[in-house]
Amino acid sequence: MQIMTPFDSEHLEAIVIGGGQAGLSASRLLDQGGIQHVVLEKHRIAHAWRSQRWDNFCLVTPNWQCQLPGFSYDGDDPKGFMLKDEIVDYIERFAESFDANVQEGVAVRRLAPLPNGGFEVLTNHGRLTADHVVVAIGGYHDEIVPPTANTLPPHIHQLHSVNYRNAESLPDGGVLVVGSGQSGTQIAEDLHLGGREVHLCVGNAPRVNRRYRGKDVVEWLDEMGYYDLPFDEHPQGDRVRAKTNHYVTGRDGGRDIDLRMRALEGMKLYGKLESVSGTFISLAPDLSDNLDQADATAQRIRDTIDEHIGKHQIDAPVEAPYTPPWAPEDEVVELDLDAAGISTVIWSIGFKPNFRWINADLLDERGYPRHHRGVTDIKGLYFLGLPWQHTWGSGRFSGVARDAEYLVEHIAAKKPAVAST
């Protein structure tokens, strides 16, 4: 895996764009199918895991769900949660296991269908053409920061969650984390455990218990077939693709993230951020509702597991209902960052997709490609690793192999048969 020298108008059967777990999964299966291809990676393989996660980052799903093609998790802690460096090592060893043809440092600037079929791929190292292209760069590209963030004065340090590394790297003072999805709550907890005063704007993200009735909840849901459920059979249908992930953590062996408990320990909780004006933050009076809704989601999941246990007469320990240990007495609707001693704001409100470099009519109103299980209406163009591309696991280690198999079978079916002699 080396930086590629300039191309010489090379034509390939397939090009894979992106060297993460999705792109490498496609490469492994294309390799097995004898389909000539190359993987183009703008940075290094596993770039997002390597360079866009904080120091204490770990998986929120158990290691046994890491099931890349022919390379399932092989460590000694299948029910544990790999740390960032272990994830990178796992992906690197996967690439080495089949000597993946990855060209690092190659940025794709434009992808366009050719008039007579196939595609033109323009990169910083030249031009390539291919019969098939698999875009495997996930769906989280451009950081979302509200325009009103520009009104924060220069003495307030601000950054997006993708750039957070550790508590020590931030200026002295309190930290306001905006957003309570998986990243926001885990970063808030990381700062809290690091001894910082943490303020958290809580949105409507749901939560889930780490363990329930003797098992990790992921294990229960897997047993119930939840991770095999296609999005078009999900009760929420296509809306599930935009759904915020439940917050929970794999840190220290895995545990709940109970924001009410953190509030008892001194973390300051507020409702959703509405606007910014100088050092003043306007907040919605919805903290209590958001906490209640998160708890209600966790309870619905517990109820579903209870039904499964009862239906199949499984011997599992009974747990007492959750009792909220804390509730807000007053809703804070305005916060002065200076008066509160807050020196840093971390924006953790997600990402927008960026597929604008693809010169083809295939994006929906949200900027996501229109597809069925990764196959688009444009002959030879595929996507892999999108959130809920087919199932919950599509953008994760647990389901990307199945999606890659589907696409590579589709590509192989288009390969001209070799005449026998």
Backbone hydrogen bonds in HBPLUS format (Angstrom, degrees):
<---DONOR---> <-ACCEPTOR-->    atom                        ^
c    i                          cat <-CA-CA->   ^        H-A-AA   ^      H-
h    n   atom  resd res      DA  || num        DHA   H-A  angle D-A-AA Bond
n    s   type  num  typ     dist DA aas  dist angle  dist       angle   num
A0007-PHE N   A0125-HIS O   2.87 MM 118  6.20 153.1  1.94 152.7 160.9     1
A0129-THR N   A0010-GLU O   3.09 MM 119  6.48 156.5  2.15 153.8 156.6     2
A0012-LEU N   A0129-THR O   2.88 MM 117  6.32 155.9  1.93 145.7 151.7     3
A0131-ASP N   A0012-LEU O   3.19 MM 119  6.81 139.7  2.36 146.1 157.1     4
A0132-HIS N   A0013-GLU O   2.97 MM 119  6.20 136.1  2.17 137.1 150.6     5
A0014-ALA N   A0036-GLN O   3.02 MM  22  6.32 136.2  2.22 151.0 162.1     6
A0015-ILE N   A0132-HIS O   2.96 MM 117  6.40 143.7  2.09 142.0 152.5     7
A0134-VAL N   A0015-ILE O   2.87 MM 119  6.30 159.9  1.91 157.1 163.7     8
A0016-VAL N   A0038-VAL O   2.91 MM  22  6.17 170.7  1.92 161.5 162.9     9
A0040-LEU N   A0016-VAL O   2.80 MM  24  6.19 162.9  1.82 169.5 174.3    10
A0017-ILE N   A0134-VAL O   2.84 MM 117  6.20 166.8  1.86 164.5 167.4    11
A0136-ALA N   A0017-ILE O   2.79 MM 119  5.56 155.4  1.85 151.3 159.3    12
A0018-GLY N   A0040-LEU O   2.80 MM  22  5.82 164.1  1.82 155.1 160.2    13
A0046-ALA N   A0019-GLY O   3.14 MM  27  6.37 150.9  2.23 128.2 135.9    14
A0024-LEU N   A0020-GLY O   3.00 MM   4  6.08 166.2  2.02 158.2 162.5    15
A0025-SER N   A0021-GLN O   3.03 MM   4  5.94 143.7  2.17 130.0 139.5    16
A0026-ALA N   A0022-ALA O   3.04 MM   4  6.39 160.0  2.08 154.5 159.2    17
A0027-SER N   A0023-GLY O   2.97 MM   4  6.21 155.2  2.04 142.6 150.0    18
A0028-ARG N   A0024-LEU O   2.87 MM   4  6.11 159.6  1.91 150.2 154.3    19
A0029-LEU N   A0025-SER O   3.24 MM   4  6.49 162.8  2.27 149.1 152.5    20
A0030-LEU N   A0026-ALA O   2.83 MM   4  6.03 156.0  1.89 153.7 161.5    21
A0031-ASP N   A0027-SER O   2.82 MM   4  5.90 158.4  1.87 151.0 157.0    22
A0032-GLN N   A0028-ARG O   3.05 MM   4  6.32 153.6  2.12 140.3 147.2    23
A0033-GLY N   A0029-LEU O   2.99 MM   4  6.17 140.7  2.15 137.7 148.2    24
A0033-GLY N   A0030-LEU O   3.13 MM   3  4.99 121.9  2.48  90.1 105.1    25
A0035-ILE N   A0030-LEU O   2.97 MM   5  5.20 170.0  1.98 155.5 152.6    26
A0034-GLY N   A0031-ASP O   3.09 MM   3  5.17 161.9  2.13 105.5 110.3    27
A0039-VAL N   A0101-ASN O   2.93 MM  62  6.12 163.1  1.95 161.1 161.7    28
A0103-GLN N   A0039-VAL O   2.80 MM  64  6.07 168.2  1.81 174.7 174.9    29
A0041-GLU N   A0103-GLN O   3.03 MM  62  6.08 172.8  2.04 153.2 151.1    30
A0105-GLY N   A0041-GLU O   2.81 MM  64  6.04 111.5  2.29 145.3 164.4    31
A0106-VAL N   A0041-GLU O   2.94 MM  65  5.52 150.4  2.03 136.0 132.6    32
A0105-GLY N   A0043-HIS O   3.12 MM  62  4.87 137.4  2.31 132.5 142.3    33
A0050-ARG N   A0046-ALA O   2.92 MM   4  6.01 156.4  1.98 155.5 163.3    34
A0051-SER N   A0047-HIS O   2.76 MM   4  5.72 163.0  1.79 162.1 164.4    35
A0052-GLN N   A0048-ALA O   2.96 MM   4  4.94 145.1  2.08 131.5 135.9    36
A0057-PHE N   A0054-TRP O   3.09 MM   3  5.32 161.4  2.13 116.3 118.0    37
A0055-ASP N   A0165-ARG O   2.87 MM 110  5.34 163.1  1.90 135.6 140.0    38
A0084-LYS N   A0057-PHE O   3.03 MM  27  5.50 132.0  2.27 155.8 146.7    39
A0059-LEU N   A0082-MET O   2.96 MM  23  5.65 151.6  2.04 153.2 161.7    40
A0065-GLN N   A0062-PRO O   3.01 MM   3  5.84 163.0  2.04 122.4 127.8    41
A0063-ASN N   A0080-GLY O   2.86 MM  17  5.74 148.2  1.96 151.1 156.9    42
A0066-CYS N   A0063-ASN O   2.91 MM   3  5.52 167.0  1.92 122.8 126.3    43
A0064-TRP N   A0078-PRO O   2.88 MM  14  4.73 137.5  2.06 152.8 139.8    44
A0073-TYR N   A0066-CYS O   2.92 MM   7  5.46 145.6  2.04 165.8 161.2    45
A0067-GLN N   A0397-PHE O   3.36 MM 330  5.90 166.1  2.38 117.7 121.7    46
A0071-PHE N   A0068-LEU O   2.86 MM   3  5.12 165.3  1.89 135.8 132.8    47
A0080-GLY N   A0077-ASP O   2.93 MM   3  5.17 161.9  1.97 114.6 119.5    48
A0086-GLU N   A0083-LEU O   3.01 MM   3  5.25 120.5  2.38 103.7 119.3    49
A0087-ILE N   A0083-LEU O   2.94 MM   4  6.25 148.5  2.04 156.2 166.3    50
A0087-ILE N   A0084-LYS O   3.10 MM   3  5.17 121.1  2.46  97.1 111.7    51
A0088-VAL N   A0084-LYS O   3.07 MM   4  6.43 162.3  2.10 156.3 160.2    52
A0089-ASP N   A0085-ASP O   3.00 MM   4  6.18 157.6  2.05 141.1 147.6    53
A0090-TYR N   A0086-GLU O   2.92 MM   4  6.10 153.1  1.99 143.0 150.1    54
A0091-ILE N   A0087-ILE O   3.05 MM   4  6.37 159.1  2.09 153.4 157.9    55
A0092-GLU N   A0088-VAL O   2.90 MM   4  6.12 161.2  1.93 152.8 158.7    56
A0093-ARG N   A0089-ASP O   2.89 MM   4  6.04 160.6  1.93 150.5 155.6    57
A0094-PHE N   A0090-TYR O   3.01 MM   4  6.19 145.8  2.13 138.9 148.6    58
A0095-ALA N   A0091-ILE O   3.02 MM   4  6.33 159.7  2.06 150.8 154.8    59
A0096-GLU N   A0092-GLU O   2.97 MM   4  6.24 155.9  2.03 147.6 154.6    60
A0097-SER N   A0093-ARG O   2.92 MM   4  5.99 135.9  2.12 139.1 150.3    61
A0097-SER N   A0094-PHE O   3.16 MM   3  5.12 128.6  2.44  93.7 107.2    62
A0100-ALA N   A0095-ALA O   2.99 MM   5  5.18 171.0  1.99 148.4 151.4    63
A0099-ASP N   A0096-GLU O   3.22 MM   3  4.70 164.0  2.25  95.1 100.0    64
A0102-VAL N   A0100-ALA O   2.97 MM   2  5.59 129.6  2.23 105.1  90.2    65
A0124-ASN N   A0107-ALA O   3.08 MM  17  5.65 137.1  2.27 144.3 156.9    66
A0109-ARG N   A0122-LEU O   2.77 MM  13  5.63 155.7  1.83 149.2 157.5    67
A0110-ARG N   A0122-LEU O   3.29 MM  12  5.14 152.5  2.38 140.7 139.2    68
A0122-LEU N   A0110-ARG O   2.91 MM  12  5.14 162.4  1.94 151.2 156.2    69
A0111-LEU N   A0357-TRP O   3.11 MM 246  6.45 153.9  2.19 151.9 151.6    70
A0359-ASN N   A0111-LEU O   2.73 MM 248  5.95 160.5  1.77 168.3 175.3    71
A0112-ALA N   A0120-GLU O   3.06 MM   8  5.37 158.3  2.11 151.4 157.4    72
A0120-GLU N   A0112-ALA O   2.82 MM   8  5.37 166.5  1.84 163.9 167.6    73
A0114-LEU N   A0118-GLY O   2.91 MM   4  5.51 164.9  1.93 134.5 134.1    74
A0117-GLY N   A0114-LEU O   3.08 MM   3  5.25 164.5  2.10 120.7 120.0    75
A0119-PHE N   A0130-ALA O   2.79 MM  11  5.36 146.8  1.89 155.2 165.8    76
A0130-ALA N   A0119-PHE O   3.05 MM  11  5.36 147.3  2.16 138.8 146.9    77
A0121-VAL N   A0128-LEU O   2.79 MM   7  5.10 172.4  1.80 155.2 154.2    78
A0128-LEU N   A0121-VAL O   2.92 MM   7  5.10 154.8  1.98 144.7 152.8    79
A0123-THR N   A0126-GLY O   2.80 MM   3  5.16 158.9  1.85 154.2 161.0    80
A0126-GLY N   A0123-THR O   3.25 MM   3  5.16 169.3  2.26 104.4 105.9    81
A0133-VAL N   A0380-GLY O   2.88 MM 247  6.27 158.5  1.92 168.5 170.8    82
A0382-TYR N   A0133-VAL O   2.92 MM 249  6.20 157.5  1.97 164.8 168.9    83
A0135-VAL N   A0382-TYR O   2.82 MM 247  6.13 174.4  1.83 147.3 146.2    84
A0384-LEU N   A0135-VAL O   2.98 MM 249  6.20 150.6  2.07 151.0 148.1    85
A0141-HIS N   A0352-LYS O   3.21 MM 211  5.80 148.8  2.31 124.2 133.5    86
A0142-ASP N   A0352-LYS O   2.87 MM 210  5.02 162.5  1.90 155.6 154.8    87
A0352-LYS N   A0142-ASP O   2.73 MM 210  5.02 151.7  1.81 140.6 150.4    88
A0144-ILE N   A0350-GLY O   3.02 MM 206  5.65 158.8  2.06 148.3 141.4    89
A0149-ALA N   A0146-PRO O   2.89 MM   3  5.61 164.1  1.91 123.0 128.5    90
A0150-ASN N   A0147-PRO O   3.08 MM   3  5.98 165.7  2.10 124.1 127.4    91
A0151-THR N   A0148-THR O   2.98 MM   3  5.56 162.9  2.01 115.2 120.8    92
A0152-LEU N   A0149-ALA O   3.10 MM   3  5.60 163.6  2.12 113.6 118.8    93
A0156-ILE N   A0153-PRO O   3.05 MM   3  5.82 165.8  2.07 125.0 129.5    94
A0157-HIS N   A0343-SER O   2.87 MM 186  6.11 148.7  1.96 167.1 156.9    95
A0345-VAL N   A0157-HIS O   2.77 MM 188  6.29 149.4  1.86 154.0 164.5    96
A0159-LEU N   A0345-VAL O   3.06 MM 186  6.59 148.8  2.16 158.7 167.7    97
A0347-TRP N   A0159-LEU O   2.87 MM 188  6.25 159.6  1.91 152.9 158.6    98
A0163-ASN N   A0160-HIS O   2.89 MM   3  5.63 159.7  1.93 123.5 129.8    99
A0161-SER N   A0347-TRP O   2.83 MM 186  5.78 144.7  1.96 161.6 152.1   100
A0164-TYR N   A0161-SER O   3.12 MM   3  5.19 165.5  2.15 107.4 112.0   101
A0169-SER N   A0166-ASN O   3.31 MM   3  5.68 146.1  2.44 105.2 113.7   102
A0170-LEU N   A0167-ALA O   3.35 MM   3  5.84 167.7  2.36 113.4 117.0   103
A0174-GLY N   A0341-GLY O   2.79 MM 167  5.66 164.0  1.81 153.1 149.8   104
A0343-SER N   A0174-GLY O   2.93 MM 169  5.73 151.5  2.02 141.6 143.2   105
A0344-THR N   A0174-GLY O   3.41 MM 170  6.72 152.1  2.49 153.1 159.0   106
A0175-VAL N   A0197-GLU O   2.96 MM  22  6.37 157.1  2.01 163.1 170.3   107
A0199-HIS N   A0175-VAL O   2.81 MM  24  6.01 158.9  1.85 162.7 161.7   108
A0176-LEU N   A0344-THR O   2.87 MM 168  6.21 169.3  1.88 158.8 160.3   109
A0346-ILE N   A0176-LEU O   2.80 MM 170  6.19 163.1  1.83 159.7 164.3   110
A0177-VAL N   A0199-HIS O   2.74 MM  22  6.14 163.7  1.76 166.2 166.8   111
A0201-CYS N   A0177-VAL O   2.90 MM  24  6.32 163.9  1.93 163.6 168.7   112
A0178-VAL N   A0346-ILE O   2.89 MM 168  6.16 171.7  1.89 170.8 170.8   113
A0348-SER N   A0178-VAL O   2.80 MM 170  5.55 151.6  1.88 155.7 160.0   114
A0179-GLY N   A0201-CYS O   3.21 MM  22  5.69 155.0  2.28 138.1 145.4   115
A0185-THR N   A0181-GLY O   3.03 MM   4  6.05 173.8  2.04 157.1 159.0   116
A0186-GLN N   A0182-GLN O   3.10 MM   4  6.09 157.3  2.16 144.2 151.1   117
A0187-ILE N   A0183-SER O   2.82 MM   4  5.92 159.1  1.87 154.9 160.6   118
A0188-ALA N   A0184-GLY O   2.91 MM   4  6.03 160.4  1.95 145.6 151.8   119
A0189-GLU N   A0185-THR O   2.95 MM   4  6.10 153.7  2.02 140.8 148.0   120
A0190-ASP N   A0186-GLN O   2.85 MM   4  6.05 152.4  1.92 142.0 150.1   121
A0191-LEU N   A0187-ILE O   2.90 MM   4  6.16 161.2  1.94 155.5 159.2   122
A0192-HIS N   A0188-ALA O   2.91 MM   4  6.07 157.2  1.96 144.2 151.4   123
A0193-LEU N   A0189-GLU O   2.83 MM   4  6.00 165.7  1.85 156.0 158.6   124
A0194-GLY N   A0190-ASP O   3.00 MM   4  6.08 127.8  2.28 131.1 145.2   125
A0196-ARG N   A0191-LEU O   3.02 MM   5  5.45 164.1  2.05 155.4 150.3   126
A0195-GLY N   A0192-HIS O   3.10 MM   3  5.34 159.1  2.15 109.3 112.1   127
A0268-LYS N   A0198-VAL O   2.90 MM  70  6.21 168.6  1.92 162.4 160.4   128
A0200-LEU N   A0268-LYS O   2.76 MM  68  6.17 159.6  1.80 168.0 175.1   129
A0270-TYR N   A0200-LEU O   2.96 MM  70  6.17 148.9  2.05 162.6 159.3   130
A0202-VAL N   A0270-TYR O   2.92 MM  68  5.94 173.4  1.93 141.0 143.1   131
A0247-TYR N   A0206-PRO O   2.91 MM  41  6.49 153.0  1.99 141.6 145.3   132
A0217-VAL N   A0210-ARG O   2.89 MM   7  5.79 163.7  1.92 137.5 141.3   133
A0212-TYR N   A0215-LYS O   2.82 MM   3  5.62 159.5  1.86 162.4 165.5   134
A0215-LYS N   A0212-TYR O   3.31 MM   3  5.62 165.8  2.33 112.5 116.6   135
A0219-GLU N   A0216-ASP O   2.91 MM   3  5.30 124.9  2.22 106.2 120.1   136
A0220-TRP N   A0216-ASP O   3.23 MM   4  6.73 152.4  2.31 148.9 156.6   137
A0221-LEU N   A0217-VAL O   2.88 MM   4  6.17 169.6  1.89 160.1 161.9   138
A0222-ASP N   A0218-VAL O   2.86 MM   4  5.99 153.3  1.93 146.6 154.0   139
A0223-GLU N   A0219-GLU O   3.00 MM   4  6.15 158.9  2.05 144.2 149.9   140
A0224-MET N   A0220-TRP O   2.94 MM   4  6.24 138.2  2.12 144.6 157.0   141
A0226-TYR N   A0221-LEU O   2.96 MM   5  5.37 151.6  2.04 164.8 158.6   142
A0225-GLY N   A0222-ASP O   3.05 MM   3  5.16 160.5  2.09 105.8 111.7   143
A0228-ASP N   A0225-GLY O   3.13 MM   3  5.34 154.4  2.20 106.3 114.2   144
A0229-LEU N   A0226-TYR O   3.20 MM   3  5.37 164.1  2.23 107.9 112.4   145
A0233-GLU N   A0230-PRO O   2.94 MM   3  5.44 161.2  1.97 116.1 122.4   146
A0231-PHE N   A0390-HIS O   2.81 MM 159  5.83 146.2  1.92 152.3 158.8   147
A0234-HIS N   A0231-PHE O   3.08 MM   3  5.00 155.1  2.14 100.4 108.2   148
A0237-GLY N   A0234-HIS O   2.87 MM   3  5.07 155.1  1.93 111.2 119.7   149
A0239-ARG N   A0236-GLN O   3.16 MM   3  5.53 135.7  2.36 142.8 136.2   150
A0240-VAL N   A0237-GLY O   3.11 MM   3  5.95 162.3  2.15 123.2 127.4   151
A0241-ARG N   A0238-ASP O   3.13 MM   3  5.81 156.8  2.19 116.9 122.7   152
A0242-ALA N   A0239-ARG O   3.13 MM   3  5.72 154.4  2.20 114.5 120.9   153
A0243-LYS N   A0240-VAL O   3.09 MM   3  4.91 162.2  2.12 103.4 108.0   154
A0249-THR N   A0255-ARG O   3.31 MM   6  5.73 156.0  2.37 176.5 176.2   155
A0255-ARG N   A0249-THR O   3.09 MM   6  5.73 156.5  2.15 138.0 142.2   156
A0254-GLY N   A0251-ARG O   2.88 MM   3  4.98 159.8  1.92 109.9 116.5   157
A0261-MET N   A0258-ASP O   3.02 MM   3  5.42 123.6  2.35 106.4 119.5   158
A0262-ARG N   A0258-ASP O   3.14 MM   4  6.56 156.2  2.20 149.1 156.2   159
A0263-ALA N   A0259-LEU O   2.90 MM   4  6.13 144.9  2.03 142.9 152.1   160
A0264-LEU N   A0260-ARG O   3.16 MM   4  6.52 149.1  2.26 141.5 148.8   161
A0265-GLU N   A0261-MET O   3.17 MM   4  6.49 133.7  2.39 138.0 150.6   162
A0265-GLU N   A0262-ARG O   3.03 MM   3  4.91 128.8  2.30  91.6 106.0   163
A0267-MET N   A0262-ARG O   2.95 MM   5  5.46 162.2  1.99 144.7 139.0   164
A0266-GLY N   A0263-ALA O   3.05 MM   3  5.09 159.4  2.09 102.8 109.2   165
A0284-ALA N   A0272-LYS O   2.81 MM  12  5.28 169.1  1.82 157.6 161.3   166
A0274-GLU N   A0282-SER O   2.79 MM   8  5.41 174.0  1.80 150.6 149.7   167
A0282-SER N   A0275-SER O   2.94 MM   7  5.18 168.4  1.95 145.9 149.7   168
A0277-SER N   A0280-PHE O   2.89 MM   3  5.24 161.4  1.92 158.6 162.8   169
A0280-PHE N   A0277-SER O   3.01 MM   3  5.24 158.1  2.06 129.2 128.8   170
A0337-LEU N   A0279-THR O   2.84 MM  58  5.27 170.0  1.85 158.1 155.5   171
A0281-ILE N   A0335-LEU O   2.79 MM  54  5.05 162.4  1.82 148.7 154.9   172
A0335-LEU N   A0281-ILE O   2.88 MM  54  5.05 152.9  1.96 143.7 152.3   173
A0283-LEU N   A0333-VAL O   2.86 MM  50  4.45 169.9  1.87 122.4 123.5   174
A0290-ASN N   A0286-ASP O   2.89 MM   4  6.05 161.2  1.93 155.3 160.6   175
A0291-LEU N   A0287-LEU O   2.94 MM   4  6.17 162.9  1.97 159.3 163.1   176
A0292-ASP N   A0288-SER O   2.97 MM   4  6.14 160.0  2.01 147.4 153.6   177
A0293-GLN N   A0289-ASP O   2.86 MM   4  6.07 155.4  1.92 149.2 156.0   178
A0294-ALA N   A0290-ASN O   3.02 MM   4  6.20 156.5  2.08 144.4 150.5   179
A0295-ASP N   A0291-LEU O   2.99 MM   4  6.24 159.7  2.03 149.3 154.8   180
A0296-ALA N   A0292-ASP O   2.86 MM   4  6.08 150.1  1.95 144.3 153.3   181
A0297-THR N   A0293-GLN O   2.99 MM   4  6.27 151.1  2.08 146.9 153.3   182
A0298-ALA N   A0294-ALA O   3.13 MM   4  6.44 162.9  2.16 148.3 152.4   183
A0299-GLN N   A0295-ASP O   2.91 MM   4  6.17 151.2  2.00 146.7 155.2   184
A0300-ARG N   A0296-ALA O   2.90 MM   4  6.17 150.7  1.99 145.3 153.0   185
A0301-ILE N   A0297-THR O   3.11 MM   4  6.42 154.5  2.17 150.7 156.8   186
A0302-ARG N   A0298-ALA O   3.05 MM   4  6.35 154.9  2.12 143.1 150.3   187
A0303-ASP N   A0299-GLN O   2.79 MM   4  6.06 156.6  1.84 151.8 158.5   188
A0304-THR N   A0300-ARG O   2.97 MM   4  6.21 152.7  2.04 143.5 150.4   189
A0305-ILE N   A0301-ILE O   3.00 MM   4  6.31 154.6  2.07 147.5 154.2   190
A0306-ASP N   A0302-ARG O   2.82 MM   4  6.12 156.4  1.87 150.6 157.9   191
A0307-GLU N   A0303-ASP O   2.95 MM   4  6.26 154.3  2.01 148.0 154.1   192
A0308-HIS N   A0304-THR O   3.06 MM   4  6.34 154.9  2.12 144.0 150.6   193
A0309-ILE N   A0305-ILE O   2.86 MM   4  6.14 163.0  1.89 157.1 161.3   194
A0310-GLY N   A0306-ASP O   2.89 MM   4  6.11 162.7  1.92 151.7 156.4   195
A0311-LYS N   A0307-GLU O   2.82 MM   4  5.94 163.4  1.84 150.4 155.4   196
A0312-HIS N   A0308-HIS O   3.09 MM   4  6.20 157.5  2.15 148.5 153.2   197
A0313-GLN N   A0309-ILE O   2.89 MM   4  5.69 102.9  2.50 134.6 151.4   198
A0314-ILE N   A0309-ILE O   2.98 MM   5  4.99 160.6  2.02 141.5 146.8   199
A0313-GLN N   A0310-GLY O   3.25 MM   3  4.93 157.5  2.30  96.5 103.0   200
A0340-ALA N   A0336-ASP O   2.92 MM   4  6.11 147.4  2.03 153.4 163.5   201
A0342-ILE N   A0337-LEU O   2.84 MM   5  4.98 160.4  1.88 157.2 154.2   202
A0341-GLY N   A0338-ASP O   3.05 MM   3  5.09 156.1  2.11 102.7 110.2   203
A0358-ILE N   A0355-PHE O   3.05 MM   3  5.79 164.9  2.08 121.4 124.7   204
A0360-ALA N   A0358-ILE O   2.97 MM   2  5.73 131.6  2.21 105.8  91.5   205
A0362-LEU N   A0360-ALA O   3.09 MM   2  5.81 118.4  2.49 110.3  93.9   206
A0370-ARG N   A0362-LEU O   2.64 MM   8  5.56 157.3  1.69 169.5 177.2   207
A0364-ASP N   A0368-TYR O   2.73 MM   4  5.49 159.1  1.77 154.8 159.1   208
A0367-GLY N   A0364-ASP O   3.00 MM   3  5.29 161.3  2.03 112.3 118.2   209
A0372-HIS N   A0375-VAL O   2.88 MM   3  5.18 155.0  1.94 137.7 144.6   210
A0375-VAL N   A0372-HIS O   3.00 MM   3  5.18 166.7  2.02 115.8 117.4   211
A0383-PHE N   A0374-GLY O   2.80 MM   9  4.57 148.8  1.89 128.9 138.7   212
A0376-THR N   A0381-LEU O   3.35 MM   5  6.02 161.5  2.39 166.2 164.4   213
A0381-LEU N   A0378-ILE O   3.01 MM   3  5.71 159.4  2.06 153.0 150.2   214
A0389-GLN N   A0386-LEU O   3.14 MM   3  5.02 137.0  2.34 132.9 121.0   215
A0394-SER N   A0391-THR O   3.11 MM   3  5.43 168.7  2.12 115.9 119.0   216
A0396-ARG N   A0393-GLY O   2.93 MM   3  4.97 161.1  1.97 116.5 118.7   217
A0399-GLY N   A0393-GLY O   3.06 MM   6  4.06 128.2  2.34 125.1 114.8   218
A0400-VAL N   A0396-ARG O   3.31 MM   4  6.04 141.5  2.46 155.0 161.8   219
A0403-ASP N   A0399-GLY O   3.33 MM   4  6.65 161.3  2.36 150.5 155.4   220
A0404-ALA N   A0400-VAL O   2.87 MM   4  6.05 156.8  1.93 148.3 155.1   221
A0405-GLU N   A0401-ALA O   2.88 MM   4  6.10 157.2  1.93 151.1 156.9   222
A0406-TYR N   A0402-ARG O   3.13 MM   4  6.38 156.0  2.18 144.7 150.5   223
A0407-LEU N   A0403-ASP O   3.09 MM   4  6.42 159.7  2.13 150.5 155.0   224
A0408-VAL N   A0404-ALA O   2.88 MM   4  6.06 169.9  1.89 158.0 161.0   225
A0409-GLU N   A0405-GLU O   2.95 MM   4  6.00 156.2  2.00 147.0 153.3   226
A0410-HIS N   A0406-TYR O   3.13 MM   4  6.33 146.9  2.25 136.6 145.6   227
A0410-HIS N   A0407-LEU O   3.00 MM   3  4.96 115.4  2.43  92.4 108.6   228
A0411-ILE N   A0407-LEU O   2.84 MM   4  6.23 152.3  1.92 150.4 158.6   229
A0412-ALA N   A0408-VAL O   2.77 MM   4  5.94 164.8  1.80 151.2 155.6   230
A0413-ALA N   A0409-GLU O   3.00 MM   4  6.12 145.4  2.12 139.3 147.8   231
A0414-LYS N   A0411-ILE O   2.99 MM   3  5.34 143.8  2.12 105.8 116.5   232
A0415-LYS N   A0412-ALA O   3.05 MM   3  5.12 153.5  2.12 102.3 110.7   233
